[in-house]
Amino acid sequence: MAWISLLLAGMFEVVGVLGMNRIKRDNNAMAYLLFITGLILSFGFLSYALRSLPMGTAYGIWTGIGTVGATLVGMFFFAESKDWRRILFIAMVLGASVGLKLLS
Amino acid sequence: MNRSWLYIFIGVVFEVCWVIGFKHADSLITWLGTVIALAISFVLVLLASSKLPVGTVYAVFTGMGTGGTVLAEILLFDEPVKITKLLLIVLLLAGVLGLKLVGNSSDSKEAAH
């Protein structure tokens, strides 16, 4: 459950970041709702995951999934660069996360 | 030293504090302290990124935050030092920093044309 919770925490961080970008662009109630819901759920799931996982591992994977998620959303929904270096960095984050999971 | 960098360094200290809190808080007072630390680190990052490029702030912050939590769990909470685990965290961090730094510059190039 802790690992699933950590995955969800990273994904909701992406929702929060999307909300933050919407606030800059549209500044409406929906944007704030997205930002606040994303953030609260992200920290809630992270705190649950941290109870049983080591801090460095959980914190690293949380930011890792958040960053990879935001990059993927940018690539597929906002036509951001699909530069090979970005793909390589995504693979590094995901590979390292899977490794940490297998190691635990 | 630039004031914004000072904000980042202090922000990281509070960041590590709330991560420790999320793991170890067990009373109203410690949870309250955790939430306050979270709020302070948030505000300091926002202050820093109003003067410095957001990608750079985030990259430095995440790098030091991850390093800080790993150190804290080893030095303060007797987490065993496992080389494979540390190497995987370094690999993960390198990927995150790459996305924040390289990714950011290619974005701004795209935005420019």
Backbone of each chain as ProteinMPNN parsed JSONL, in Angstrom:
{"seq_chain_A": "MAWISLLLAGMFEVVGVLGMNRIKRDNNAMAYLLFITGLILSFGFLSYALRSLPMGTAYGIWTGIGTVGATLVGMFFFAESKDWRRILFIAMVLGASVGLKLLS", "coords_chain_A": {"N_chain_A": [[0.827, -1.222, 0.0], [2.0, 1.211, 0.733], [3.716, 1.845, -1.388], [1.957, 2.166, -3.555], [0.554, 4.305, -2.562], [2.598, 6.21, -2.552], [3.034, 6.477, -5.299], [0.555, 7.563, -6.054], [0.76, 9.954, -4.613], [2.813, 11.287, -6.022], [1.512, 11.561, -8.497], [-0.68, 13.209, -7.862], [0.722, 15.454, -7.203], [1.42, 16.377, -9.674], [-1.124, 17.134, -10.582], [-1.56, 19.268, -8.82], [0.498, 21.019, -9.67], [-0.367, 21.505, -12.287], [-2.694, 22.898, -11.659], [-1.505, 25.146, -10.488], [-0.251, 26.306, -12.708], [-2.534, 26.892, -14.184], [-3.649, 28.812, -12.544], [-1.926, 30.961, -12.911], [-2.542, 31.441, -15.586], [-5.448, 31.46, -16.09], [-6.655, 32.149, -13.678], [-9.093, 31.403, -12.254], [-11.845, 29.92, -10.28], [-11.846, 27.141, -10.679], [-9.168, 26.62, -11.261], [-7.915, 27.172, -8.806], [-9.171, 25.221, -7.259], [-8.198, 22.856, -8.415], [-5.471, 23.161, -7.873], [-5.404, 23.266, -5.006], [-6.739, 20.857, -4.219], [-5.095, 18.963, -5.498], [-2.649, 19.401, -4.195], [-3.249, 18.903, -1.44], [-4.083, 16.2, -1.514], [-1.746, 15.092, -2.539], [0.203, 15.597, -0.503], [-1.084, 14.239, 1.565], [-1.131, 11.494, 0.712], [1.635, 11.188, 0.487], [2.481, 11.482, 3.129], [1.334, 9.247, 4.285], [2.73, 7.231, 2.897], [5.336, 7.751, 3.755], [5.325, 6.87, 6.352], [5.969, 4.152, 6.398], [8.064, 3.846, 4.552], [11.61, 4.46, 3.828], [12.883, 7.793, 4.382], [14.56, 9.229, 2.457], [14.279, 7.682, 0.124], [11.437, 7.751, -0.288], [10.94, 10.531, -0.49], [12.599, 11.239, -2.66], [11.51, 9.662, -4.78], [8.924, 10.652, -4.835], [9.3, 13.412, -5.652], [10.51, 12.751, -8.041], [8.533, 11.309, -9.559], [6.652, 13.339, -9.686], [8.034, 15.292, -11.217], [8.605, 13.872, -13.617], [5.983, 13.248, -14.385], [4.886, 15.84, -14.785], [6.5, 16.635, -16.911], [5.772, 14.728, -18.889], [3.045, 15.349, -19.226], [3.363, 17.916, -20.247], [4.689, 17.279, -22.658], [2.775, 15.699, -24.045], [0.322, 17.021, -23.966], [0.756, 19.748, -24.19], [2.417, 20.148, -26.292], [5.222, 20.273, -25.799], [8.839, 20.1, -26.037], [10.134, 16.981, -27.317], [12.662, 16.144, -26.973], [15.535, 13.984, -27.129], [17.151, 13.893, -24.904], [15.479, 14.545, -22.789], [13.778, 12.314, -22.78], [15.638, 10.399, -22.055], [16.32, 11.268, -19.434], [13.848, 10.911, -18.178], [13.668, 8.13, -18.341], [15.813, 7.493, -16.672], [14.892, 8.389, -14.141], [12.571, 6.8, -13.819], [13.649, 4.212, -14.03], [15.438, 4.197, -11.839], [13.568, 4.487, -9.778], [12.061, 2.113, -9.965], [14.136, 0.351, -9.411], [14.695, 1.067, -6.733], [12.327, 0.262, -5.566], [12.419, -2.52, -6.006], [14.617, -3.114, -4.486], [13.756, -2.745, -1.931]], "CA_chain_A": [[0.0, 0.0, 0.0], [2.853, 2.399, 0.83], [4.248, 2.186, -2.717], [0.832, 2.693, -4.336], [0.301, 5.616, -1.983], [3.672, 7.086, -3.029], [2.741, 6.711, -6.72], [-0.571, 8.504, -6.082], [1.261, 11.245, -4.129], [3.512, 11.904, -7.142], [0.546, 11.925, -9.533], [-1.465, 14.369, -7.426], [1.608, 16.609, -7.263], [1.265, 16.873, -11.054], [-2.414, 17.839, -10.603], [-1.33, 20.538, -8.129], [1.312, 21.881, -10.539], [-1.267, 21.935, -13.369], [-3.531, 23.935, -11.061], [-0.689, 26.342, -10.303], [-0.094, 26.931, -14.028], [-3.846, 27.443, -14.552], [-3.871, 30.042, -11.768], [-1.18, 32.015, -13.612], [-3.128, 31.719, -16.897], [-6.88, 31.813, -16.092], [-6.998, 32.738, -12.387], [-10.503, 31.193, -11.865], [-12.079, 29.025, -9.145], [-11.446, 25.786, -11.082], [-7.709, 26.56, -11.15], [-7.589, 27.08, -7.378], [-9.665, 23.922, -6.793], [-7.233, 21.882, -8.923], [-4.219, 23.395, -7.138], [-5.53, 22.91, -3.588], [-7.039, 19.428, -4.12], [-3.891, 18.229, -5.887], [-1.638, 19.55, -3.156], [-3.66, 18.229, -0.208], [-4.028, 14.748, -1.734], [-0.349, 14.715, -2.719], [0.852, 15.541, 0.811], [-1.743, 13.196, 2.344], [-0.601, 10.185, 0.305], [3.068, 11.141, 0.803], [2.688, 11.274, 4.563], [1.021, 7.832, 4.537], [3.833, 6.417, 2.368], [6.538, 7.985, 4.559], [5.249, 6.148, 7.626], [6.657, 2.859, 6.335], [9.228, 3.823, 3.653], [12.695, 5.352, 4.248], [12.634, 9.18, 3.96], [15.258, 9.608, 1.221], [13.636, 6.945, -0.963], [10.082, 8.253, -0.529], [11.013, 11.924, -0.944], [13.184, 11.236, -4.0], [10.564, 9.113, -5.763], [7.807, 11.611, -4.901], [9.676, 14.508, -6.563], [10.802, 12.153, -9.344], [7.273, 11.057, -10.279], [6.064, 14.659, -9.941], [8.745, 15.937, -12.321], [8.37, 13.083, -14.837], [4.571, 13.433, -14.736], [4.699, 17.178, -15.341], [7.164, 16.649, -18.211], [4.953, 13.954, -19.827], [1.845, 16.147, -19.524], [3.827, 18.976, -21.15], [5.008, 16.702, -23.973], [1.637, 15.133, -24.778], [-0.857, 17.897, -24.022], [1.101, 21.135, -24.488], [3.368, 20.143, -27.408], [6.586, 20.63, -25.416], [9.9, 19.363, -26.723], [10.342, 15.553, -27.03], [14.111, 15.998, -27.079], [15.968, 12.661, -26.658], [17.728, 13.998, -23.561], [14.365, 14.51, -21.833], [13.348, 10.917, -22.702], [16.675, 9.693, -21.29], [16.172, 11.641, -18.019], [12.636, 10.242, -17.689], [14.027, 6.718, -18.165], [16.677, 7.407, -15.483], [14.051, 8.526, -12.947], [11.7, 5.628, -13.683], [14.511, 3.056, -13.777], [15.921, 4.28, -10.459], [12.428, 4.254, -8.883], [11.783, 0.672, -9.986], [15.25, -0.259, -8.69], [14.512, 1.292, -5.288], [11.209, -0.584, -5.154], [12.887, -3.911, -5.989], [15.619, -3.227, -3.434], [13.153, -2.576, -0.594]], "C_chain_A": [[0.853, 1.259, 0.0], [3.348, 2.83, -0.552], [3.156, 2.747, -3.621], [0.509, 4.116, -3.881], [1.333, 6.641, -2.482], [3.451, 7.465, -4.502], [1.625, 7.751, -6.86], [-0.115, 9.902, -5.632], [1.964, 12.0, -5.256], [2.55, 12.378, -8.217], [-0.279, 13.149, -9.126], [-0.608, 15.628, -7.349], [1.503, 17.239, -8.653], [-0.034, 17.663, -11.182], [-2.265, 19.225, -9.958], [-0.555, 21.525, -8.995], [0.478, 22.395, -11.72], [-2.167, 23.068, -12.878], [-2.772, 25.249, -10.924], [-0.505, 27.085, -11.633], [-1.401, 27.575, -14.488], [-4.116, 28.755, -13.822], [-3.166, 31.214, -12.454], [-1.911, 32.432, -14.881], [-4.569, 32.236, -16.799], [-7.322, 32.514, -14.808], [-8.488, 32.598, -12.026], [-10.621, 30.162, -10.735], [-11.618, 27.603, -9.44], [-9.935, 25.6, -10.905], [-7.293, 26.399, -9.687], [-8.004, 25.725, -6.805], [-8.671, 22.813, -7.167], [-5.943, 21.941, -8.097], [-4.325, 22.868, -5.702], [-5.821, 21.415, -3.4], [-5.797, 18.598, -4.417], [-2.874, 18.228, -4.765], [-1.993, 18.768, -1.888], [-3.565, 16.712, -0.37], [-2.58, 14.279, -1.869], [0.343, 14.582, -1.362], [0.233, 14.465, 1.699], [-1.184, 11.819, 2.017], [0.889, 10.067, 0.636], [3.282, 10.851, 2.29], [2.363, 9.828, 4.951], [2.191, 6.939, 4.104], [5.071, 6.527, 3.255], [6.522, 7.206, 5.871], [6.006, 4.819, 7.566], [7.883, 2.833, 5.418], [10.33, 4.74, 4.19], [12.491, 6.749, 3.649], [13.264, 9.539, 2.613], [14.604, 8.972, 0.002], [12.279, 7.559, -1.313], [10.107, 9.676, -1.084], [11.523, 11.99, -2.379], [12.192, 10.767, -5.048], [9.363, 10.046, -5.926], [8.135, 12.766, -5.855], [9.932, 13.968, -7.964], [9.538, 11.946, -10.16], [6.59, 12.387, -10.619], [6.696, 15.318, -11.162], [8.502, 15.214, -13.637], [6.93, 13.292, -15.315], [4.325, 14.778, -15.393], [5.324, 17.27, -16.733], [6.32, 15.915, -19.257], [3.688, 14.72, -20.217], [2.212, 17.267, -20.509], [4.06, 18.46, -22.553], [3.745, 16.334, -24.748], [0.438, 16.071, -24.892], [-0.517, 19.337, -24.39], [2.218, 21.238, -25.518], [4.763, 20.639, -27.015], [7.578, 19.698, -26.102], [9.965, 17.886, -26.301], [11.803, 15.222, -27.287], [14.564, 14.653, -26.486], [16.546, 12.725, -25.246], [16.627, 13.933, -22.497], [13.855, 13.082, -21.652], [14.333, 10.119, -21.837], [16.537, 9.992, -19.788], [14.938, 10.972, -17.395], [12.946, 8.773, -17.402], [14.892, 6.537, -16.919], [15.838, 7.446, -14.203], [13.214, 7.268, -12.733], [12.507, 4.379, -13.355], [14.98, 3.028, -12.328], [14.782, 3.997, -9.467], [12.093, 2.769, -8.793], [12.872, -0.067, -9.212], [15.081, -0.137, -7.178], [13.378, 0.433, -4.746], [11.664, -2.038, -5.004], [13.84, -4.152, -4.814], [14.975, -3.295, -2.041], [12.645, -3.908, -0.033]], "O_chain_A": [[0.504, 2.254, -0.635], [3.397, 4.022, -0.857], [3.395, 3.695, -4.369], [0.231, 5.002, -4.689], [0.99, 7.782, -2.792], [3.653, 8.613, -4.898], [1.718, 8.684, -7.657], [-0.545, 10.91, -6.194], [1.749, 13.199, -5.435], [2.728, 13.454, -8.788], [-0.544, 14.023, -9.95], [-1.129, 16.741, -7.419], [1.499, 18.462, -8.797], [-0.063, 18.724, -11.805], [-2.772, 20.221, -10.475], [-0.891, 22.708, -9.059], [0.59, 23.557, -12.111], [-2.377, 24.061, -13.575], [-3.307, 26.323, -11.2], [-0.588, 28.312, -11.692], [-1.4, 28.646, -15.095], [-4.715, 29.68, -14.37], [-3.719, 32.308, -12.568], [-1.919, 33.611, -15.237], [-4.893, 33.295, -17.338], [-8.224, 33.351, -14.82], [-9.092, 33.557, -11.546], [-9.619, 29.601, -10.292], [-11.066, 26.932, -8.568], [-9.482, 24.548, -10.452], [-6.423, 25.589, -9.368], [-7.298, 25.148, -5.978], [-8.346, 21.951, -6.35], [-5.402, 20.916, -7.683], [-3.46, 22.126, -5.237], [-5.228, 20.773, -2.533], [-5.479, 17.654, -3.694], [-2.306, 17.191, -4.424], [-1.154, 18.062, -1.33], [-3.042, 16.017, 0.501], [-2.221, 13.208, -1.38], [0.995, 13.572, -1.095], [0.934, 13.844, 2.498], [-0.809, 11.063, 2.914], [1.361, 8.996, 1.018], [4.158, 10.069, 2.658], [3.013, 9.248, 5.821], [2.594, 6.025, 4.823], [5.771, 5.541, 3.486], [7.576, 6.915, 6.437], [6.612, 4.401, 8.552], [8.672, 1.891, 5.491], [10.043, 5.689, 4.92], [11.983, 6.876, 2.534], [12.596, 10.084, 1.734], [14.398, 9.626, -1.02], [12.0, 7.85, -2.476], [9.387, 9.992, -2.031], [10.962, 12.7, -3.214], [12.046, 11.401, -6.093], [8.847, 10.208, -7.031], [7.354, 13.07, -6.757], [9.618, 14.626, -8.957], [9.47, 12.356, -11.318], [6.023, 12.544, -11.701], [5.996, 15.837, -12.031], [8.226, 15.847, -14.656], [6.688, 13.487, -16.506], [3.65, 14.867, -16.418], [4.762, 17.898, -17.63], [6.16, 16.401, -20.377], [3.303, 14.741, -21.386], [1.487, 17.535, -21.467], [3.682, 19.107, -23.53], [3.639, 16.608, -25.943], [-0.373, 15.935, -25.808], [-1.386, 20.078, -24.85], [2.886, 22.266, -25.621], [5.415, 21.338, -27.79], [7.213, 18.665, -26.662], [9.868, 17.562, -25.118], [12.128, 14.135, -27.767], [14.04, 14.227, -25.457], [16.456, 11.763, -24.483], [16.818, 13.339, -21.435], [13.535, 12.668, -20.538], [13.94, 9.292, -21.013], [16.625, 9.081, -18.965], [14.971, 10.528, -16.248], [12.549, 8.233, -16.369], [14.738, 5.557, -16.191], [16.043, 6.642, -13.294], [13.148, 6.733, -11.627], [12.107, 3.58, -12.508], [14.934, 1.99, -11.667], [14.995, 3.351, -8.441], [11.87, 2.231, -7.709], [12.585, -0.992, -8.452], [15.293, -1.097, -6.436], [13.443, -0.064, -3.621], [11.346, -2.703, -4.018], [13.871, -5.235, -4.229], [15.561, -3.828, -1.099], [12.112, -3.948, 1.076]]}, "seq_chain_B": "MNRSWLYIFIGVVFEVCWVIGFKHADSLITWLGTVIALAISFVLVLLASSKLPVGTVYAVFTGMGTGGTVLAEILLFDEPVKITKLLLIVLLLAGVLGLKLVGNSSDSKEAAH", "coords_chain_B": {"N_chain_B": [[26.465, 37.304, -0.537], [23.66, 36.557, -2.6], [20.337, 37.364, -1.598], [18.189, 35.724, -2.339], [19.302, 33.2, -2.664], [19.908, 32.594, -0.065], [17.316, 32.336, 0.941], [16.626, 29.957, -0.372], [18.398, 28.093, 0.826], [17.623, 28.177, 3.559], [14.999, 27.444, 3.193], [15.283, 24.765, 2.358], [16.15, 23.547, 4.714], [13.805, 23.712, 6.262], [12.235, 22.173, 4.612], [13.359, 19.588, 4.87], [12.733, 19.297, 7.539], [9.855, 19.12, 7.524], [9.534, 16.758, 6.107], [10.697, 14.908, 7.848], [8.842, 15.255, 9.889], [6.449, 14.312, 8.668], [7.036, 11.646, 8.673], [7.589, 11.02, 11.368], [5.966, 12.453, 13.173], [3.753, 12.499, 15.984], [1.961, 13.675, 17.634], [-0.337, 16.374, 18.441], [1.13, 18.774, 18.638], [3.593, 18.159, 17.32], [2.627, 17.568, 14.775], [1.523, 20.026, 14.109], [3.823, 21.613, 14.073], [5.033, 20.376, 11.873], [3.292, 21.063, 9.746], [3.587, 23.832, 9.807], [6.324, 24.063, 9.173], [6.205, 23.077, 6.569], [4.672, 25.073, 5.324], [6.384, 27.296, 5.657], [8.648, 26.501, 4.138], [7.509, 26.422, 1.615], [6.795, 29.147, 1.205], [9.341, 30.34, 1.24], [10.525, 29.181, -1.034], [8.87, 30.24, -3.012], [9.453, 32.968, -2.684], [12.179, 32.946, -3.384], [11.992, 32.12, -6.054], [10.852, 34.275, -7.227], [12.833, 35.991, -7.867], [14.907, 34.485, -9.009], [15.512, 32.185, -11.802], [12.833, 29.865, -12.226], [13.191, 27.12, -12.868], [15.879, 26.676, -12.155], [15.822, 27.288, -9.38], [14.04, 25.28, -8.494], [15.481, 22.982, -9.211], [17.887, 23.161, -7.677], [16.762, 23.226, -5.161], [15.317, 20.736, -4.989], [17.48, 19.003, -5.307], [19.077, 19.527, -3.034], [17.166, 19.041, -1.106], [16.602, 16.282, -1.409], [19.176, 15.205, -0.912], [19.45, 16.171, 1.697], [17.347, 14.842, 3.109], [18.171, 12.193, 2.863], [20.65, 12.275, 4.219], [19.704, 13.089, 6.756], [18.164, 10.881, 7.574], [20.116, 8.959, 7.815], [22.005, 10.083, 9.61], [20.465, 11.021, 11.809], [18.465, 9.125, 12.312], [19.484, 6.56, 12.23], [19.304, 5.031, 9.851], [20.274, 2.283, 7.882], [23.285, 2.438, 5.916], [23.138, 1.905, 2.581], [24.865, 1.096, -0.252], [23.952, 0.534, -2.903], [21.34, 1.529, -2.814], [21.839, 4.269, -2.33], [23.196, 4.922, -4.696], [21.147, 4.521, -6.572], [19.404, 6.532, -5.786], [20.975, 8.76, -6.401], [21.068, 8.443, -9.198], [18.35, 8.789, -9.797], [18.023, 11.411, -8.928], [19.759, 12.727, -10.687], [18.34, 12.419, -13.058], [16.007, 13.926, -12.474], [17.143, 16.497, -12.069], [18.223, 16.875, -14.603], [15.874, 16.991, -16.178], [14.736, 19.31, -15.115], [16.676, 21.275, -15.651], [17.898, 21.012, -18.329], [15.515, 20.491, -19.719], [14.1, 22.772, -19.214], [15.526, 24.783, -20.584], [15.151, 24.029, -23.228], [12.445, 24.328, -23.419], [12.157, 27.106, -23.164], [13.38, 27.927, -25.452], [11.561, 26.94, -27.302], [9.371, 28.456, -26.631], [10.254, 30.857, -27.447], [10.145, 31.086, -30.242]], "CA_chain_B": [[25.613, 36.313, -1.224], [22.308, 36.984, -2.96], [19.32, 37.027, -0.604], [17.346, 34.637, -2.842], [19.972, 31.926, -2.383], [19.732, 32.374, 1.373], [15.951, 31.809, 1.064], [16.637, 28.549, -0.8], [19.082, 27.253, 1.828], [16.772, 28.067, 4.748], [13.826, 26.69, 2.746], [15.619, 23.343, 2.338], [16.171, 23.078, 6.101], [12.406, 23.491, 6.651], [11.751, 21.063, 3.783], [13.785, 18.354, 5.533], [11.961, 19.211, 8.793], [8.494, 18.591, 7.353], [9.609, 15.345, 5.697], [10.886, 14.175, 9.101], [7.56, 15.324, 10.587], [5.495, 13.401, 8.018], [7.361, 10.274, 9.051], [7.693, 10.737, 12.799], [5.061, 13.222, 14.041], [2.816, 11.601, 16.664], [1.09, 14.423, 18.544], [-0.863, 17.599, 17.843], [2.214, 19.761, 18.564], [4.562, 17.812, 16.279], [1.955, 17.718, 13.468], [1.406, 21.462, 13.878], [5.168, 22.026, 13.665], [5.25, 19.855, 10.524], [2.534, 21.876, 8.785], [4.206, 25.166, 9.771], [7.572, 23.914, 8.41], [5.8, 22.931, 5.165], [4.257, 26.398, 4.845], [7.56, 28.177, 5.584], [9.499, 26.117, 3.009], [6.764, 26.855, 0.425], [6.906, 30.604, 1.05], [10.728, 30.676, 0.914], [10.763, 28.825, -2.435], [8.17, 31.237, -3.835], [10.239, 34.204, -2.606], [13.41, 32.757, -4.154], [11.75, 32.013, -7.493], [10.418, 35.554, -7.794], [14.038, 36.688, -8.344], [15.777, 33.592, -9.78], [14.736, 31.338, -12.718], [12.102, 28.829, -11.497], [13.821, 25.814, -13.117], [17.1, 26.615, -11.346], [15.42, 27.215, -7.976], [13.47, 23.967, -8.236], [16.534, 21.973, -9.321], [18.765, 23.275, -6.509], [15.948, 22.885, -4.002], [15.089, 19.287, -4.977], [18.761, 18.336, -5.103], [19.469, 19.632, -1.627], [16.111, 18.393, -0.311], [16.82, 14.83, -1.443], [20.413, 14.969, -0.17], [19.183, 16.455, 3.113], [16.536, 13.79, 3.747], [19.0, 10.99, 2.946], [21.591, 12.505, 5.326], [18.979, 13.137, 8.027], [17.75, 9.549, 8.028], [21.313, 8.203, 8.195], [22.662, 10.681, 10.782], [19.576, 11.217, 12.967], [17.535, 8.023, 12.586], [20.183, 5.277, 12.126], [18.965, 4.244, 8.666], [21.516, 1.668, 7.421], [23.836, 2.97, 4.667], [23.227, 0.888, 1.531], [25.474, 1.759, -1.407], [23.072, 0.408, -4.081], [20.23, 2.458, -2.631], [22.341, 5.635, -2.525], [23.487, 5.103, -6.127], [19.866, 4.661, -7.272], [18.872, 7.871, -5.48], [21.779, 9.693, -7.209], [20.595, 8.298, -10.589], [17.026, 9.413, -9.836], [18.225, 12.855, -8.787], [20.357, 13.202, -11.936], [17.241, 12.508, -14.012], [15.147, 15.067, -12.111], [17.892, 17.73, -12.349], [18.287, 16.986, -16.058], [14.563, 17.455, -16.672], [14.509, 20.687, -14.673], [17.631, 22.225, -16.231], [17.903, 20.901, -19.799], [14.129, 20.605, -20.174], [13.676, 24.153, -19.114], [16.119, 25.629, -21.614], [14.554, 23.738, -24.537], [11.11, 24.938, -23.386], [12.191, 28.552, -23.394], [13.671, 28.081, -26.876], [10.303, 26.733, -28.023], [8.476, 29.581, -26.367], [10.797, 32.065, -28.076], [9.823, 31.274, -31.665]], "C_chain_B": [[24.204, 36.875, -1.449], [21.269, 36.479, -1.947], [18.449, 35.831, -1.039], [17.963, 33.264, -2.558], [19.851, 31.566, -0.912], [18.338, 31.781, 1.629], [15.923, 30.325, 0.698], [17.242, 27.663, 0.287], [18.219, 27.076, 3.079], [15.527, 27.238, 4.417], [14.083, 25.187, 2.777], [15.628, 22.772, 3.755], [14.738, 22.787, 6.58], [11.783, 22.334, 5.86], [12.104, 19.727, 4.455], [12.996, 18.165, 6.844], [10.563, 18.642, 8.566], [8.502, 17.143, 6.866], [9.796, 14.466, 6.93], [9.566, 14.118, 9.868], [6.542, 14.355, 10.01], [5.755, 11.957, 8.436], [7.202, 10.025, 10.553], [6.701, 11.47, 13.696], [4.018, 12.305, 14.678], [1.922, 12.33, 17.663], [0.63, 15.694, 17.844], [0.253, 18.616, 17.622], [3.172, 19.439, 17.418], [3.924, 17.919, 14.882], [1.821, 19.191, 13.098], [2.746, 22.018, 13.386], [5.459, 21.6, 12.232], [4.557, 20.726, 9.483], [3.129, 23.278, 8.672], [5.505, 25.119, 8.956], [7.269, 23.823, 6.922], [5.446, 24.288, 4.57], [5.464, 27.321, 4.679], [8.425, 27.818, 4.371], [8.844, 26.546, 1.692], [6.985, 28.343, 0.151], [8.327, 30.99, 0.629], [11.058, 30.328, -0.539], [10.106, 29.849, -3.36], [8.944, 32.561, -3.86], [11.488, 34.106, -3.485], [13.118, 32.767, -5.651], [11.144, 33.296, -8.081], [11.617, 36.318, -8.347], [14.898, 35.818, -9.266], [14.91, 32.76, -10.735], [14.115, 30.145, -11.98], [12.761, 27.453, -11.646], [15.059, 25.626, -12.24], [16.753, 26.459, -9.868], [14.938, 25.809, -7.643], [14.558, 22.89, -8.238], [17.433, 21.98, -8.081], [18.02, 22.796, -5.261], [15.727, 21.372, -3.888], [16.37, 18.532, -4.682], [19.143, 18.343, -3.637], [18.435, 18.973, -0.72], [16.318, 16.889, -0.248], [18.074, 14.471, -0.653], [20.188, 15.128, 1.332], [18.393, 15.36, 3.799], [17.343, 12.498, 3.888], [19.981, 11.112, 4.119], [20.884, 12.44, 6.669], [18.619, 11.738, 8.507], [18.949, 8.697, 8.442], [21.885, 8.736, 9.513], [21.752, 10.726, 12.009], [18.761, 9.973, 13.319], [18.135, 6.636, 12.315], [19.705, 4.399, 10.976], [20.264, 3.615, 8.144], [21.974, 2.256, 6.068], [23.949, 1.841, 3.649], [23.697, 1.572, 0.25], [24.549, 1.706, -2.632], [21.925, 1.408, -4.002], [20.683, 3.898, -2.889], [22.616, 5.906, -4.0], [22.197, 5.294, -6.92], [19.256, 6.04, -7.008], [19.644, 8.937, -6.278], [21.317, 9.657, -8.672], [19.248, 9.011, -10.763], [17.161, 10.943, -9.823], [18.809, 13.45, -10.074], [19.276, 13.364, -13.009], [16.35, 13.706, -13.748], [15.852, 16.385, -12.451], [17.99, 17.953, -13.848], [16.991, 17.548, -16.623], [14.341, 18.919, -16.308], [15.414, 21.664, -15.403], [17.628, 22.182, -17.751], [16.498, 21.126, -20.347], [13.686, 22.044, -20.213], [14.233, 25.005, -20.24], [15.504, 25.332, -22.975], [13.127, 24.276, -24.597], [11.165, 26.407, -23.758], [12.555, 28.835, -24.849], [12.387, 27.944, -27.685], [9.392, 27.936, -27.857], [8.933, 30.822, -27.143], [10.381, 32.217, -29.545], [8.337, 31.212, -31.976]], "O_chain_B": [[23.648, 37.571, -0.599], [21.316, 35.331, -1.503], [18.027, 35.03, -0.206], [17.259, 32.3, -2.256], [19.711, 30.397, -0.552], [18.187, 30.851, 2.421], [15.274, 29.528, 1.375], [16.686, 26.62, 0.631], [18.094, 25.968, 3.601], [15.059, 26.442, 5.231], [13.21, 24.415, 3.175], [15.171, 21.65, 3.978], [14.481, 21.763, 7.214], [10.922, 21.614, 6.365], [11.252, 18.848, 4.591], [12.638, 17.046, 7.213], [10.12, 17.778, 9.322], [7.586, 16.381, 7.175], [9.157, 13.422, 7.062], [9.205, 13.081, 10.425], [5.85, 13.658, 10.752], [4.832, 11.15, 8.541], [6.741, 8.962, 10.968], [6.599, 11.141, 14.878], [3.459, 11.437, 14.007], [1.211, 11.699, 18.444], [1.143, 16.048, 16.783], [0.329, 19.246, 16.567], [3.526, 20.32, 16.635], [4.589, 18.31, 13.922], [1.981, 19.568, 11.937], [2.804, 22.782, 12.422], [6.055, 22.354, 11.463], [5.151, 21.086, 8.467], [3.175, 23.852, 7.584], [5.767, 26.012, 8.15], [7.975, 24.41, 6.103], [5.862, 24.619, 3.459], [5.564, 28.043, 3.687], [8.887, 28.707, 3.655], [9.528, 26.98, 0.765], [7.312, 28.748, -0.964], [8.51, 31.854, -0.228], [11.775, 31.071, -1.209], [10.694, 30.274, -4.355], [9.079, 33.194, -4.907], [11.82, 35.031, -4.226], [13.879, 33.336, -6.434], [10.946, 33.391, -9.292], [11.454, 37.194, -9.196], [15.539, 36.326, -10.186], [13.705, 32.635, -10.516], [14.795, 29.485, -11.195], [12.877, 26.709, -10.672], [15.265, 24.56, -11.659], [17.316, 25.606, -9.181], [15.358, 25.215, -6.65], [14.566, 22.002, -7.385], [17.706, 20.927, -7.504], [18.563, 22.07, -4.428], [15.925, 20.793, -2.82], [16.378, 17.562, -3.925], [19.489, 17.309, -3.065], [18.786, 18.411, 0.318], [16.224, 16.286, 0.821], [18.056, 13.557, 0.172], [20.671, 14.328, 2.133], [18.705, 14.976, 4.926], [17.227, 11.791, 4.89], [20.13, 10.182, 4.913], [21.381, 11.822, 7.611], [18.745, 11.431, 9.693], [18.831, 7.825, 9.303], [22.209, 7.965, 10.416], [22.211, 10.496, 13.127], [18.4, 9.776, 14.48], [17.403, 5.655, 12.184], [19.693, 3.173, 11.092], [21.258, 4.321, 7.977], [21.153, 2.534, 5.194], [24.752, 0.925, 3.821], [23.049, 2.482, -0.269], [24.379, 2.711, -3.323], [21.58, 2.053, -4.993], [20.001, 4.654, -3.58], [22.311, 6.987, -4.503], [22.142, 6.121, -7.83], [18.662, 6.642, -7.903], [19.052, 9.897, -6.771], [21.189, 10.701, -9.311], [19.032, 9.734, -11.735], [16.511, 11.655, -10.588], [18.411, 14.533, -10.503], [19.295, 14.327, -13.774], [15.975, 14.424, -14.675], [15.251, 17.281, -13.043], [17.858, 19.081, -14.321], [17.006, 18.465, -17.444], [13.811, 19.684, -17.113], [14.984, 22.766, -15.743], [17.384, 23.2, -18.399], [16.312, 21.86, -21.318], [12.987, 22.476, -21.13], [13.528, 25.847, -20.797], [15.34, 26.237, -23.794], [12.64, 24.639, -25.668], [10.356, 26.902, -24.544], [12.117, 29.831, -25.425], [12.139, 28.706, -28.619], [8.734, 28.378, -28.799], [8.138, 31.71, -27.456], [10.274, 33.337, -30.045], [7.942, 31.355, -33.133]]}, "name": "protein", "num_of_chains": 2, "seq": "MAWISLLLAGMFEVVGVLGMNRIKRDNNAMAYLLFITGLILSFGFLSYALRSLPMGTAYGIWTGIGTVGATLVGMFFFAESKDWRRILFIAMVLGASVGLKLLSMNRSWLYIFIGVVFEVCWVIGFKHADSLITWLGTVIALAISFVLVLLASSKLPVGTVYAVFTGMGTGGTVLAEILLFDEPVKITKLLLIVLLLAGVLGLKLVGNSSDSKEAAH"}
